[in-house]
């Protein structure tokens, strides 16, 4: 199934300051969109609006030509959001964090969770407390969620943060495989993403 996400005349205001306005774009299955802009331009705010976690001051977001406010459950079932914060519960192990994520997912995959952690470079760390992990390892736990749910849309805020060269390469491979298999992704990153299907928009706020 081909999906389309459309942003129509979006406006974002924070602390009485307009971060962006009259923002229009669309992305379809098989495409990757990178949001660029300096710190404070509204990149994270835009991602939260696209996820339905925040409301725009003006404008609408449509998923498959329907306003996401009208199909909120179906829309959220089709997306996974990984924010700039790791979203990892520190008093749980990586394996326990993934188990909870899988239970909460509307579209879980029958995935070996230990294998998922091994794929993101966490072999041997499955059962340690997450608070003992480095920032890069916690980011890997968060990214492992991409392997345990079947969602069309990935929305990722700085997914390469705290990763080493091997981790960055693996995330790029994940994105490429997702796009090649008909998925779509929107991300912010200071890293130059290598992908032939990449499109970019720049926020000037």
PLY file of the C-alpha trace (Angstrom):
ply
format ascii 1.0
element vertex 205
property float x
property float y
property float z
element edge 204
property int vertex1
property int vertex2
end_header
0.00 0.00 0.00
1.26 3.47 -0.90
1.05 6.04 1.87
1.27 9.82 1.74
1.88 12.33 4.51
1.03 15.94 3.71
1.71 19.09 5.71
-0.53 22.00 4.80
0.23 25.61 5.75
1.83 24.67 9.07
2.72 27.40 11.53
4.54 26.96 14.83
4.80 29.59 17.56
6.91 29.25 20.70
7.26 31.91 23.40
5.45 34.41 21.17
8.00 33.83 18.39
7.07 32.37 15.02
9.44 29.47 14.31
7.99 28.70 10.90
4.84 29.43 8.92
3.20 28.56 5.60
5.13 25.29 5.60
3.96 22.84 2.95
5.41 19.51 1.89
4.47 15.91 1.23
6.26 12.59 1.41
5.17 9.26 -0.02
6.20 5.63 0.37
9.79 5.05 -0.70
10.95 8.56 0.23
13.21 10.01 2.91
12.89 13.61 4.11
15.55 15.43 6.13
14.58 18.55 8.09
17.44 21.04 8.31
17.89 24.29 10.22
19.97 25.84 12.95
19.33 25.18 16.64
16.07 26.79 17.69
14.60 26.83 14.18
11.80 24.47 15.18
13.01 21.09 13.88
11.98 19.10 16.95
8.76 21.10 17.26
7.91 20.17 13.67
8.51 16.48 14.31
6.28 16.58 17.39
3.56 18.27 15.37
3.88 15.63 12.64
3.51 12.92 15.29
0.41 14.56 16.74
2.18 15.18 20.05
1.84 18.94 19.65
-0.61 21.15 17.81
0.36 23.65 15.12
-0.70 27.26 15.57
-2.16 26.96 12.10
-2.39 24.30 9.41
-3.18 20.62 9.12
-1.46 17.28 8.66
-3.06 14.64 6.46
-2.28 10.93 6.34
-3.53 9.26 3.18
-5.65 12.36 2.49
-7.32 12.35 5.91
-6.71 14.79 8.73
-4.71 12.97 11.41
-7.04 14.41 14.06
-9.83 12.28 12.55
-7.82 9.02 12.32
-5.53 9.37 15.31
-5.43 5.68 16.29
-4.83 4.42 12.75
-2.20 7.07 12.14
-0.27 6.28 15.31
-0.43 2.59 14.46
1.38 3.41 11.21
4.26 5.40 12.74
7.12 5.10 15.15
8.69 8.18 16.74
12.13 8.20 18.30
12.83 11.53 19.93
16.07 13.30 20.70
15.86 11.89 24.24
16.52 8.16 24.31
13.19 7.25 25.88
14.88 4.35 27.66
13.77 3.51 31.20
16.98 3.50 33.20
15.88 1.01 35.85
15.02 -1.62 33.25
17.37 -3.70 31.14
17.56 -3.22 27.36
15.63 -6.47 26.94
12.90 -5.32 29.32
12.69 -1.97 27.52
12.13 -3.76 24.22
9.55 -6.10 25.70
7.50 -3.12 26.87
7.88 -1.40 23.49
6.72 -4.55 21.72
3.68 -4.90 23.99
2.71 -1.27 23.38
3.14 -1.47 19.62
-0.03 -1.65 17.51
1.89 -3.55 14.83
4.46 -5.75 16.60
6.67 -8.12 14.65
7.39 -11.64 15.84
11.00 -10.71 16.44
13.63 -12.30 18.66
14.31 -9.36 20.98
17.78 -10.56 21.93
18.63 -10.81 18.23
17.33 -7.27 17.70
19.68 -6.02 20.42
22.56 -7.94 18.89
21.87 -6.32 15.51
22.22 -2.84 17.00
25.51 -3.79 18.66
24.37 -4.67 22.17
25.41 -8.31 22.38
26.21 -9.03 26.03
24.28 -6.02 27.33
20.78 -7.49 27.10
20.33 -7.95 30.86
22.26 -5.07 32.43
20.49 -2.04 33.86
20.12 0.61 31.17
21.37 3.32 33.53
24.83 1.71 33.36
24.98 2.07 29.57
26.76 4.85 27.73
24.76 7.48 25.82
25.57 5.70 22.57
24.41 2.34 23.93
21.16 3.86 25.19
20.60 5.35 21.74
21.06 1.84 20.30
18.40 0.48 22.67
16.04 3.16 21.41
16.83 2.44 17.76
16.22 -1.28 18.30
12.52 -0.38 18.43
12.71 0.04 14.67
13.33 -3.69 14.37
10.35 -4.91 16.40
7.40 -3.09 14.81
6.05 -2.97 11.27
5.27 0.68 10.69
5.16 2.61 7.43
6.41 5.94 8.79
9.53 6.53 10.86
9.95 9.97 12.46
13.42 10.29 13.96
14.92 13.21 15.85
18.73 13.18 15.57
19.00 9.37 15.29
22.79 9.47 14.86
23.46 11.30 18.14
26.11 9.61 20.34
26.73 6.83 17.81
30.17 5.78 16.61
31.04 5.28 12.94
29.75 1.70 12.89
26.48 2.76 14.54
25.97 5.57 12.03
26.53 3.17 9.16
24.04 0.70 10.61
21.32 3.36 10.99
21.90 4.44 7.39
21.46 0.80 6.33
18.25 0.56 8.37
16.89 3.67 6.65
17.87 2.40 3.22
16.21 -0.99 3.78
13.08 0.66 5.15
12.78 2.97 2.14
13.54 0.22 -0.37
10.77 -1.89 1.15
8.17 0.83 0.68
8.56 2.61 3.99
9.04 6.34 4.50
11.02 8.37 6.99
11.38 11.93 8.23
14.40 12.87 10.29
16.46 15.71 11.67
20.22 15.34 11.72
23.43 17.32 11.52
24.88 14.25 9.84
24.95 14.18 6.03
22.68 11.26 5.18
23.67 9.23 2.14
20.56 8.07 0.31
19.54 8.56 -3.35
15.89 9.08 -2.34
16.71 11.86 0.10
14.81 15.13 -0.02
15.47 18.14 2.20
13.61 21.12 3.56
15.21 23.92 5.52
13.64 25.82 8.40
14.71 29.42 8.69
13.23 30.23 12.10
0 1
1 2
2 3
3 4
4 5
5 6
6 7
7 8
8 9
9 10
10 11
11 12
12 13
13 14
14 15
15 16
16 17
17 18
18 19
19 20
20 21
21 22
22 23
23 24
24 25
25 26
26 27
27 28
28 29
29 30
30 31
31 32
32 33
33 34
34 35
35 36
36 37
37 38
38 39
39 40
40 41
41 42
42 43
43 44
44 45
45 46
46 47
47 48
48 49
49 50
50 51
51 52
52 53
53 54
54 55
55 56
56 57
57 58
58 59
59 60
60 61
61 62
62 63
63 64
64 65
65 66
66 67
67 68
68 69
69 70
70 71
71 72
72 73
73 74
74 75
75 76
76 77
77 78
78 79
79 80
80 81
81 82
82 83
83 84
84 85
85 86
86 87
87 88
88 89
89 90
90 91
91 92
92 93
93 94
94 95
95 96
96 97
97 98
98 99
99 100
100 101
101 102
102 103
103 104
104 105
105 106
106 107
107 108
108 109
109 110
110 111
111 112
112 113
113 114
114 115
115 116
116 117
117 118
118 119
119 120
120 121
121 122
122 123
123 124
124 125
125 126
126 127
127 128
128 129
129 130
130 131
131 132
132 133
133 134
134 135
135 136
136 137
137 138
138 139
139 140
140 141
141 142
142 143
143 144
144 145
145 146
146 147
147 148
148 149
149 150
150 151
151 152
152 153
153 154
154 155
155 156
156 157
157 158
158 159
159 160
160 161
161 162
162 163
163 164
164 165
165 166
166 167
167 168
168 169
169 170
170 171
171 172
172 173
173 174
174 175
175 176
176 177
177 178
178 179
179 180
180 181
181 182
182 183
183 184
184 185
185 186
186 187
187 188
188 189
189 190
190 191
191 192
192 193
193 194
194 195
195 196
196 197
197 198
198 199
199 200
200 201
201 202
202 203
203 204
